[in-house]
Amino acid sequence: MGSQQPDGSCDGHPEPEARWCAVTGGRGFMARHLVAALLRSGKWRVRVTDLAPAIVLGPGEVEALLSDALRDGRAVYARADICNVDQLIEAFEGVDVVFHTAAADPAKNDLQLHYKVNVEGTKNVIDACKICKFPDAYAQTKAEAEKLVMENNGIRELLTCCIRPASIFGHGDIIMPTMDRYGRTQFIIGDGKNCDDFVYVENVVHAHLCAEKTLSTEEGAETSGGKAYFVTNMEPMNMWDFIYMVSEELGYKRPVKIRIPALVVMPVSYVIEWGYKVLRRYGMHQPQMLTPARIKYVTLNRTFSCKKAIEELGYKPIVTLMDGLKKATESYILLRDKYSP
């Protein structure tokens, strides 16, 4: 798998900004030590969830560490009953990882209580994670649709597999007009070190044709039926460098980079989203750029392995990233100049 190393290396491991996690039953014995370890690592901001309406800190080093984190924002307390899915969804909103430690009091020999908390509560945690896993409705429904496709492989001689493309670009995409509109932007959200995988549209088309050819043979249907395959250009790179490459191909000079922490921008995006829900009846347009989903996507490290697609579908990119970028920008500029007033 090829790589590039501008600014932040995609082959190395750049230090990302601290991510949010949640700890259920976060005031339990083991959970308190887990929370402390997460905070000590410097890699996590912790949302401590438990039943009590407010957090009451006791003595000791572990509690002192949490107290400091609560004061400076590295930790927050969120009341949540794992028997209440709605409370869990609210507590898990915006977190990347959930550490599930909540359990019923082992001193109480009550089967009904333990089943409700340990079994049904765990199911609720899983359901809440599934709902919160997706930053927008598009991703959630696409995942559900993909599951249907894979589950129905082999039923009544139906053969299926799924293609999971990386960020697609090419003639007719939304990247070029967006970058043309905001090409002079100087802002980077987050630390600017996150890498992404991109794929030229003709390579995605090629992958579909490879999949059809594979499924048309008995051996291929046995190997690939009901599976999902990641498809990229196999050239992961710093996401912000890709954006600036597009801008330069469109004729803009690379600006001085000004970084804005995601922790500053994300609350603003939630306020804007909430405002839209309240004011859309009065004509407010739905936000396109500054949304929680968009902020999440532009700050994530997202790279994928095409190894399975290569070995089982015979996929290999037919257009390089740079050639695809030049084709996409050239076709966009021609259409823009032709139809611009």
Summary of the structure (lengths in Angstrom):
residues: 341
radius of gyration: 23.7
end to end distance: 43.8
largest distance: 77.1
contacts: 993
relative contact order: 0.13
helix: 50%
strand: 14%
